Amino acid sequence: MNVCYRKGKNAWTDVCEVARYWLDENGKTALTALQRTMGCYLDSFLYGSGLELRNDNYVYQRIADCYVCPGYTVIPKLRRNGLKGSFADIAPQKLMKALLSDSRVETILKSGRKRDLKHFIDHPQDLDFCWPSYKIVLRQKYRITDIGIWVDYLRMLDRCGKDLHNAHYVCPADLKAEHDKYQNKVRILQEQEKRKEQMKRARENEARFRELKGKFFGLEFTDGTIVVRVLDSVEAYYDEGNALHHCVGQCEYYLKPDTLVFSARIEDKRVETVELSLETFKVLQSRGLCNKNTKYHKRIMNLVHKNIALIRKRMAA
């Protein structure tokens, strides 16, 4: 559409049709459109070409989604299926196709839930997953405050093994609170699964770890307050990493042949994790909670360096 202005005259518009969607009564679509030019612009057409059958793609869908004529008429079947009034920001060609091919869309539209319908048309996989539960929503006359959060909530319910045909779960009084509650439960499940995977990897790597570090098992030393001891199993590496929130387990430090890892503790509470080079016999790093240094950092490093002779003795054994 071009809008032209000239001083002293009313503005006038020129409209050029670039694309036309065709739908039959079963929702099958076809597209006739002008030929496009080469380039990066979506609205670049050869205006001298004719409207011919073309392959539908994002370009035509995007252009058809930009504006809706304020007055329109539709075939009787679309009117019967509930199409009237505002399109509620739903792409017209998508809505019409869905109305003619999917009775679920007709049901939602006639219930007046256009905001929900827009989400389902834009995310058809959500409609397939949620439909049995959404029918309960319609029967209970439950109003979904945020359809995106509700769909996520439903998927988390499924993840937690809850009954998606039970109105108690499907129609919560406080959607946001229930969403957050099950989000936390899913996080716990994910952590448990991660832990199981860690243990599986630990069992697979235990023999190799014992071959590399077995001679150091049982090694520990203390200054009277701090006790530093060798981590003597793959599981101990994961426990250390999970407790102090660092990656000594996940990054498989237990398979590094030229380093030795200790746990520095006070009254059996983890303080820092120490990595020592078996080539230079220097501390490579000593990390506390979330990889931060603690007030015992220097004492721990000095304690390890003072006991290098014990480590050398184990290596020579």
N, C-alpha and C positions, 0 to 999 in steps of 0.2 A: 504494500500500500504506500503510495506517495501522496503527501499533502502539500499543496501549492498555495502560496500566498502572493497577492499583488496589492499594492497600495490602492485604496479606494474601492476594492472589490472583495466579495466574500471568498473565503478559502474554498478550494475544491479538491477533491480526492480522485486519484486514479487507482483502481484495483486490478491486479493481474493474478489470475488463478494459477498456482504453480503445482498443486497436488490435489487429488480427489480420492477419497476412500470409498470403496463400494462394499456393502455388506448384504449377504442374503439372509433369509429368515432363520438360518441355522448358525449364524455367526461367522460364516466363512468370509474372509476379506480379500479384496484385491485393491491394487493401487494403480492409478493413472497419474502421471506427473510429467513435468517438463524435464528435459535433459539437463543434468548438472554440468558445470564447468570444472576444470581442474583447479585445485587450490584448497586453502585451509578454511575458507568461509562456508558456513552452512547454507546461507541464503544466496548462493551464487548459481544462477540458472541461465540457460540459453533461452531467452524470452521469445526467440523466433521459432523454437521447436514446438512440436505439438504435444498434447496430452496423450501419452502412450502408456501401455502396461509396463510397469517397472518393478524391480525387486524392492520390497519394503525394507527400510532400515531406520536407524536412529535419526537421520536428517529429516525425513518426512514426519516421523513421529514427534520430533521436537517442534517443528514448525506448526503442526496441527494442534499442539498442546498449548500454544501461546495465547490465543484469544478464542472467545466463544461469542457468537452473535447473540445479542440479548433476546431476540425472538426467533423461535425455530419450530418446525413441525417435524414429526417423526411418523413412521409407519405404525399402523394399529397395534402390531405385536409388541413393539417397544413401549407404546403407551399402556398396553395391557400389563406389561411386565413392570410397570412402575416408573417409567422415565417421564418426569415432569419437573418443572422448576429448575433450580440451580444444579449445575454439575458438581458443585462443592470441590472445585480444583482437581477433579478427576479428568484425565485426558478423555475427550469425548469418544474417540475411536476405541479406546480400551474399554470404556464403560458400556458402549453399545455392543461390542463384540461379546463381552462377558454376559450381558443381559440376555443375549440371544442364544448363548451356548451353555450357560451354567445356572441352574435353578437356585443354587445357593445365593448367588448375587441378587437375584430377584427377591428372595426372602429378606435379605439384609436391607435392600433399598426400600422395600415396602414397610419395613419396621422403622424407617426414618433415621437410621444410623449411618449417615453418609460419611462421617469421619472415620468410622470403623471400616466402611466399605472401601474408602480410598486406600487405607493401609493394605487391605487384603488384595485389592487389584494390583497395587504396586509390588506386593510380596505374595504371589499366589501359593508359594510353598507353605506360608503361614496359614492360609485358609484351609489347605489340605490337612495340616496337623491339628488345627484348632476347632474345626467344624463340629465334631461331636460335643465339645465343651461349650462352643458358642451357642448351640441349640439350647443348652441348659440356661445360658445367660438370657436368651430370648424368652424362654418359658418363665423364668424367675423375674423378668422385667428389670434385670440388674443393669445399671448404667456404668459402663467402663469409663473411668476418668481419663485414662491414658492407654490407648490401645497398644502402643509399643511396649510399655512396661507390663501390660497384662499378658502379652504374648511371651515375653521373656520369663515372666513369672510362671506361666504354664509349662514352659520347657524345663524350668528348674523343678517344678513339681514332678514332672515325668522323670527327671534325673534322680529324684529322691524316692521314686517308687510310689508316689501318691496316686489315688484314684481320680483320674481326670473326668469321670462321670459323676462325681460327687459335688453337689452344689456348695457344700461347706468349704471346699477348697477352691472351686471355680469362681465363686462369687464372694470374695472376702469383703468384710466391712471396711477395712483399711488396706487398700491395695498396696500403697507404698510401704507400709510397715511389714506386710506379709512378704512382699518382694524382697525387702532387705533381710528378713528372717531367713528365707530360703536361699538367698544369695550366700549368706554365711554358712548354711548347711552344705551347699554345693562346694564351697571353698574347703570345708573340712573333709568332704569326700575326696576332693582332688588331692589334698595333702596326704590322705590315707593311701590313695592309689600311687602317688609319687613315692611314698615310703615303701610300699610293696615292691615297686620297681627298683628302688635303691637296694632293697634286701636281695632281690633276685640278682642284680649285678654284683652285689657283695659276695654271694655264694659262688658265682661264676669266677670271680677274681681272687678268691681267698687263697687258693693253692699257689698262684703266682706271687701274691703278696708275701706269703710265708717263706717262699724261696728267696725273695729279695731281702726281707727284713727280719727273718726268724732269729738271727744271731743277736739281735738287739732286744728281744722280748724280755720283759722283766726289769729293764734298766730304768732306774730312777735315782734322783738325788734331791737334797733339800738343804735349805739354809736355816731350818727351824720353823719357818713360817710358810714359805712357798715350797710346794712339792712339784717337781717336774718329772714326768714319766712318759715313756714311749707309748704311742698308740699301737696296740698289739693285735688289732683285727680290723678288717675292712669296715665292719659295722661300727667300730669305735670312731672311725673317721667320719662316718655319716652322723653319728650321734654328736660328735664335736661340732661339726658344721651346722647342724640343726639348732643346737643349743646357743651357739654364738653368732648365728646368722651370717656365716661366710661360706666359701665354696670349697673347703678342704676335701669334702666328700664328693660333691658333684663334679669337681674338676679332676678327680682321680689322682690325688697326690700320692695315694698308696702304691701306685704303679711307677712312680718316678724312681729310677734306680740310684740316683746320686744324691738323694736328700733323705733326711730323717725327720719325722714330725713328732713333737712332744706336746703334751697337755700340761700347762702350768696351772696348779690349783692351790687354793687356800681353804683348809677344812673341807676338802673334797668338792669345793665349788669351783667350776671352771673360771679362770681369769683370762688367760691368753693361750693361743695356739702358736707354737714355735716351729719354724722350719729351719733346719740346719743343713748346710752343704757338707757332703761327705768327701768332697774334693778339697775345699779350702778350710773346712771346719770353722766357718763363720756363720753366724745367724743371718739367714736371708730375709726373714720377716718374722715378726711376732705380733699377732693380731688379737685384739679383744673383741667385745661385742660389736657387731656391725663394722668390723675391720678398723675399729678405733683403738688407740693406745690407752692403756689404763695407767693409774698412778704407780703401778708396780712394774711398768714396762722395763725400765733400766735395770732394776733388781733382777728381773727374770733373765734378761740377756746376759748380765754379768754372771749369774748362777750357772747358766749353760756354758759360758766360756771357761769358767773355773773348773768345769768337770769334763773338758775335752779329753783328758787322759783316759777316763773311763770308757768313753766312746771309742777311742783308738784301740783300747785293749780288747773291746768286743769285736772290732773289725779284724784284729790279728788272730783271734781265736779260731 
